[in-house]
Amino acid sequence: EVQLVESGGGLVQPGGSLRLSCLASGFSFSTATMQWVRQAPGKGLDWVATINPTSDSTLYASFVKGRFTISRDNAKNTLYLQMNNLEPEDTAVYYCYYWSTRGRGTQVTVSS
């Protein structure tokens, strides 16, 4: 069974940083393309970033503006999202995705 468990969210002030993690199990993580997707309150899903299995190809949504970095540790079956210079508009539940499967998400709230 595919399982994805996100963690690392929280309340942070504008300009602050957070590092999200996603622990994966039940599939071959080291050969999987992984994604981060977020959902702001009352809005639809927004794709954030994608990383290929070997980490030599990453893609980002335009709103990331160089503030976020997606990475992975295949030895630990873990996906990461380093988020810097956070803005109130980044407030959302963040999900990691493997194909159409996602975890429960982790809440990120950016507020002063």
C-alpha positions in Angstrom: 0.0 0.0 0.0 1.3 3.4 -1.0 1.7 5.7 2.0 2.8 9.3 2.1 3.2 11.2 5.4 3.9 14.9 5.3 5.3 16.8 8.2 7.1 20.1 9.0 4.4 22.6 8.6 3.5 25.3 11.2 3.0 28.9 11.8 5.7 31.2 10.6 6.0 35.0 10.1 6.3 36.6 6.7 9.9 36.2 5.5 10.4 33.1 7.5 11.4 29.6 6.5 10.1 26.1 6.8 11.3 22.7 5.6 8.6 20.2 4.8 9.2 16.4 4.7 7.3 13.6 3.1 8.1 10.0 4.2 7.1 7.5 1.5 6.5 3.8 1.7 4.8 1.0 -0.2 6.5 1.7 -3.6 9.8 2.1 -5.2 10.6 5.7 -4.1 14.0 5.8 -5.7 12.5 5.3 -9.1 9.5 7.6 -8.6 8.9 11.2 -9.8 7.5 13.1 -6.9 5.6 16.4 -6.6 4.5 18.9 -4.0 1.0 20.4 -4.4 -0.8 22.9 -2.2 -4.3 24.0 -1.5 -5.1 27.4 0.0 -8.2 27.8 2.1 -11.3 27.8 -0.1 -9.2 27.3 -3.3 -8.3 24.5 -5.6 -5.1 22.5 -5.9 -1.9 24.3 -7.1 1.1 22.4 -8.3 4.2 23.6 -6.6 7.2 21.5 -7.7 8.3 18.3 -9.3 11.5 16.3 -8.9 12.7 13.3 -11.0 14.1 10.1 -9.4 17.7 11.1 -9.6 17.3 14.7 -8.6 18.9 16.1 -11.7 15.6 17.6 -13.0 13.4 19.9 -11.0 10.5 22.1 -12.0 8.8 24.9 -10.1 5.6 26.9 -10.4 6.1 30.5 -11.3 4.9 31.7 -8.0 7.8 30.0 -6.2 10.0 32.7 -7.6 13.2 31.0 -6.5 12.1 30.8 -2.9 11.4 27.0 -2.7 13.7 24.1 -3.3 12.5 20.5 -3.8 14.9 17.7 -2.9 14.9 14.1 -2.0 16.9 11.5 -0.1 16.3 8.1 -1.8 18.1 6.3 1.0 15.6 7.6 3.5 12.5 7.4 1.2 11.9 11.1 1.9 11.0 14.1 -0.2 11.6 17.6 1.0 10.5 21.1 0.3 12.6 23.9 1.6 10.6 27.1 1.7 12.3 30.5 2.3 11.0 34.0 2.3 7.5 32.9 2.9 4.6 35.1 2.1 1.0 35.1 3.5 -0.1 33.9 0.1 1.8 30.7 0.8 -0.6 29.7 3.5 -2.0 26.4 2.4 -2.1 22.7 3.1 0.9 21.1 1.4 0.7 17.6 0.0 3.3 15.3 -1.6 2.1 13.3 -4.5 3.1 10.0 -6.1 1.0 9.8 -9.2 -2.5 10.5 -7.9 -1.8 9.4 -4.3 -1.2 11.9 -1.6 -0.8 12.1 2.1 -3.0 14.0 4.6 -0.9 17.1 4.1 0.8 19.5 6.4 -0.6 22.9 7.2 1.6 26.0 6.6 0.3 29.3 7.9 2.2 32.5 7.2 1.1 35.3 9.4 2.4 38.1 11.6 
